[in-house]
């Protein structure tokens, strides 16, 4: 895997993600010449070990297609999309639909999602007492239970949709719109929803009945995600949080279109699905 790195200044905030691209073989008419290798330039955020294993497998699958991947790693989200829009990269894979749509609006661009990859679902965790979970399932939460949710716009909306999917509340907004506590139209258990900084919801578990915790803070808080009360489902309300591979709107007209399609095909295989689930220990859910 050929890598280059671009370093930015700002730290990154939300949950997030990874990317790749591929190229297709172009055969010359002359049978005496060898197939030409196509290089696809791919933009990602800094690649961790788990993600590295995924791209290594994809590259191996693409070798027989005479495809080579050249990765550029970034430390600032906006720069990855800008590099694709400017033609410096062919594709990227670091973001979800919601981020891409907002970046397009803010920058008057029209990058498009060309393939779904995975969802990093958020989870509802039980509050604790004396180091043990108070509850083992959603139905055990009592009337008037206090539930902590992240207070930033995107994560709060995502958390409220999670509570709705768990059958605890009903919202008057669809999953394609950002919801706040003010959008809770039904709350049969009269739950107390407490808004906290995303980094604090896990720490609040000793004083609340339950909390929605972003994956970013799960390991730090030493939570056993397999014992979560409820996991964000793959449905129409969570689709905007699916991670994607993105490219220019007219990517299918480019001379690398066939190669990019082969990248998608290589990514969307059972082997990559199984590896993603294994290396993330179930924290990531393939959505293709």
N, C-alpha and C positions, 0 to 999 in steps of 0.2 A: 504494500500500500504506500503510495507516494503522498507525503504530507507536507504542507506548508502551514505556517501559523501567522495570523494577524492578531495583534494584541490591542485591546481597547483600554478604556480608563474606568468605566463604571462597572459596578458589581451587578449581578443579575438578580431578579426578583422572583419570578413565579416558576411555578413549576414548569418544568419543562422538559429538554429533549434531544433528538439526533436526526442524521440525514445521509442520503447517499445518491449516486447517480451512476449510469452505466452507458456503455456504448455498444454499437452493433458492428458487425463485420461488413466490409464493403469489398466485394470481389471484383477484380479486374477481368476484363474480357479475355485477356491473354492468359491461357492456362499455365504458362511458364513462370508467371509472377505469383508471389505469395499474397495471401489475404492481407488487407490493410487493417491495422489496429486503430480503433476509434477511441479517443480519450475523452471521457466525460469529466468536466470540472464540477466538483461537489462542494457545497458549503455546509459546515456544521458548527455547532458550538463545540467546546473542548470535549473530545471523545474519551469516555471512561472505559475501563476494562471490559465491562459487560457489552457496551456498544461496539467496542473494537472487535469482539468475537463475532458479533452479528455481521459487521461489514466484511470481516475476513471470509466468512462463509459465502456471502453474496459475491465477493470478488472471485472466489474459487469457482462458483457456478458460471461466472461470466467469462472465464478464461477461454473456454471452447468457442465462445462467440467473438473472440478477438476484441474484447472490450477491456479497457483499462480505466480505473478510477483514480482521479487525482483530487485529494481532499485539501481544503483550506479550512483551518479551524479559527473561530472567532471567540471573543470574550464579550462582545456587545451585540444584543439581538438585532437592532435596526440595520447594522452593517451587513448582515448576511442577506437580507432581502435587497438591500441597495446594490450589492455586488451582482445579484441575478438580474435586477432591473437594468443595470448598466452593461450587461453582457459579459462581465468578467467571469461569471460562473454560469453553468448550464442549468443546475437545479440546486435546491437546498432541502434539508430535512431537519428542522429544529423546532418547529412551531405547531400550534393547533389552529383550527379554522378561525377561532375568535381573534387571535393575534394577527393573523394574515389579513382578515377583513378590515380590522382597525388600521393596520399599517397602510393598506391600500388607500383608505379614506384620507388619512392624514398626509399622505405623500402623493396623492393624485396618481396612483399607479394601478395596474390591473394584473398583478401576478395571480396565478390560479393554482388551486390544489389539483394535482394530477394523480394522487394515490393516497389512500388512507394507510396508516401504519399501525399505531397502537394507542391505547388509552391508558393514562396513568391515573386510575380511579382514586378519588378521595374516599375516606371512610369515617363512619361514626363509631367512636369508642366509648366504652362504659366508664363512668366515674369510678374512682377507687377509694377504698377504705382499708386501712391497715395493710396496704400493699396488695390488696386483692380487688378484683372487679366486683362492683356492686351488682351488675346485671350480666346475663349471658345472652339475652335476646331483646329485641326492640319492644316486644309486648310487655316486658317486665317494667318498663319505665312507668313510674307512677303519675297520677294526675298532678299538675303543677311542677313537674320536673324541670330543672334548669339545664339548658343545653347551650354550650358555648360555641359560637361560630366565628370565623374570621371576619374582620370588619372592613377589609378592602373590597371595592366594588365587585370585581370578578369572582373572588373566592367566596364572598358572602352569598352571591347569587347562586353559585354552584352548590354551596352548602345547603341553602334553602331548598333547592331542587332535590338534593339528596334526601332531606327530611320529608319532602313530598313523596318521593319514590318509596320511602319506608312506610308511608301511610300515616305519618304523624300530623301533617298539615296539608292545606291546599292553598295554592297561589292563584292570583288573578292574572299572571303573566306566563307566557310560554317560555320554554327553555332557550329560545332564540333572543330573548330580551333579558336585560339585567334586572333581577328582582331584589328588593330590600325587605326588611321586616314589615314595612308598611303594606307590602303586597300579600301578606298572609290573610286570606279571606276566611279560612276555616281553621280552627285550632281546638278540636274537641277535648283534648286533655289539658287545655289551658297551660301549655308549656311556657316557661319563661325563657325567651331566647336572648342570650347575652352576647353582645358583640365585643370581640377582643382582637388585638393584633394577632395576625396569623401565627406568629412565633410564640404566643402565649396560651393558645387553646390547649395544647398538650399539658402545659404546666398547671392548668386550671382543673385537671381531672381529679385532684384531691378535694376540690371544693364544689364541684358541680355533679350533676347526675350523668351527663354525657357531654362529649365535645366532638366537633368535626375537626380533624387534623389533616393538614396537607402532608403529602408524602415527604416533602422536604424535611419535615421535623420529626418524622416517625422514628428513624434510627437514633437521632439525637436524644429523643425522650425514652429510648429503649422500650418502645411499645411493640407488642406482638400483634402485627397487623392481621394475622390469621384468626385472632380472637375478636376482631371488630364486630360490633353489633350489626352493622349494615355496610355494604359496599356499593359504590356508585354503579348503577347498571348501564349497560350499553343500549341506549335508546335515543329517541329523537331529541330529548332534552339534554343529553350529554354529548350529542354529535359535535357541537361546536368546540368541544374540548379534545376531540380526536387529533392526534398528531398526524402530520401529513408530509408528503413530498411536494414541493412547489416549484413552478417554473414560469416562464413568460407565457402570456396568453396565447401567442402564436407558436408555441413550441413544436407543434405537430408539423409546421412548415419548415422547420430547420433541418439541416443536413444530418443532425444527430437524433432525429425523431425516432428512428427504428432502434437506435441504441438505448434511448431513454425507455422505450417500451420494454426492452429486454431487461433493463434494470428493474422495472416494476414487476415483471414476471418472475425475476429471480428473487425479489423481496417477498412476493406473495406466494411462497411455497410452504408446504407443511414443515420442512426442515427448519426454515427460519422461524416459523411460528413456535415450534417446539423449543428451539434454542432461546428465543426471547423469553418464553415462560420460565425456562430453566435458569438462565443467567440472572434474571431479575427476581428469582425465587417467588414468582407469582405477583409481584408488585405491578408489572406491566401486563396489559391484556391486548393481544393482537386483535385488530378490528376489521381485517379484510376477509 
